[in-house]
Each structure stands twice: as structure tokens, then as C-alpha cells.
Amino acid sequence: MSPDGGATRFGVLDSDIFERMSGIDTLSALLRGELPQPPIAEVMNIRLVRAEIGLAVFEGEALEAHRNPAGVIHGGWAATILDSALGCATHSTLVAGERYTTIEMKVSYFRPVIAGKTGPLVCEGRIVNRGRTLSVSEARLVDAQGKLYAHGTETCMIFPRS
């Protein structure tokens, strides 16, 4: 559901939006339901719930469809929510016209995510350092009791305004 109670819209943003809006303004518009959520959010059952400059928080709950052959949630699900929080933490620092891409990511897993048992998880990504052309962020994926399921770090390359 969107913040106004309607159905959540999913879609890819027009590329010119990044020329017109800062990163934090884009994320804020996503939170207000003024821009569509990315399609990956629907597939992975995750959503952005909070954004500030240097901070992005996602919530998600793994589904049966995210299980691997061993029956636990595939590590790619945790990596996806981590990457989303890590990347959006960087995105929140961009001025209009700047863009970024991930150049390196590291994930450490601490316990398995089990569909129907683990429940919703929260992933908070924060900027560690933001320079002119590189940013480093870190994120923690935890349950409602604060138990750590995964930790990630990410380095992003920032492209200046054209």
C-alpha cells in the first residue's frame, strides 16, 4: 500500500528526474508515493521506510519464493535489501545532476533467514564517508529483537553533474 492508502505503484523512473531532483528529494517523493517504487521492491518484498541525508532504512520480509534448495532464504535476498539500503544512503547525498554506481560490496551473514519464522527484518544503511567521487556506506539487517542477520559495506562511485 502507498502512504495515501492506495495501491503501491512500481516502475522505473525517467532518467531526467535525476537531473532535476536531489537524491534526498527523490527518496522523499518515493516515500510519499509521488514516484513509483522500483520493480525489484515488489519482487523481493522490500520497501524504503525512511530516508535522511546519509541514511536509508528498508523493511522487508522474505517469502517462500525466496527460498534456496536447502529451504532457507537465499543469501541474495539479504544482499538485495542490504544493497538497497547501502545504495540509497549514497543516493540521499547526491545533488541534482549527480549519479552513482556500486563498485564494490561485501556481505557477512550471521544467521539464516527462514520464511514464516524470522518475520520482518529492518535494514539501516548509513554513510561512513562521502567524498567528491567515492562514498562508503555500511548497513545492518536485524529482526525486531535487534538480532543481527547480515552486515554489509559498499563503495560507490559518484559521477559529477554533466
C-alpha positions, 0 to 999 in steps of 0.5 A: 500500500502507498502512504495515501492508502492506495495501491503501491505503484512500481516502475522505473523512473525517467532518467531526467528526474535525476537531473532535476531532483536531489537524491534526498528529494527523490527518496522523499517523493518515493516515500510519499508515493509521488514516484513509483517504487522500483520493480525489484521492491515488489519482487523481493518484498522490500520497501524504503521506510525512511530516508535522511541525508546519509541514511536509508532504512528498508523493511522487508520480509522474505517469502517462500519464493525466496527460498534456496534448495536447502529451504532457507532464504537465499543469501541474495535476498539479504544482499538485495535489501542490504544493497538497497539500503547501502545504495540509497544512503549514497543516493540521499547525498547526491545533488541534482545532476549527480549519479552513482554506481556500486563498485564494490560490496561485501556481505557477512551473514550471521544467521539464516533467514527462514520464511514464516519464522524470522518475520520482518527484518529492518535494514539501516544503511548509513554513510561512513564517508562521502567524498567528491567521487567515492562514498562508503556506506555500511548497513545492518539487517536485524529482526525486531529483537535487534538480532543481527542477520547480515552486515554489509559495506559498499563503495560507490562511485559518484559521477559529477553533474554533466 
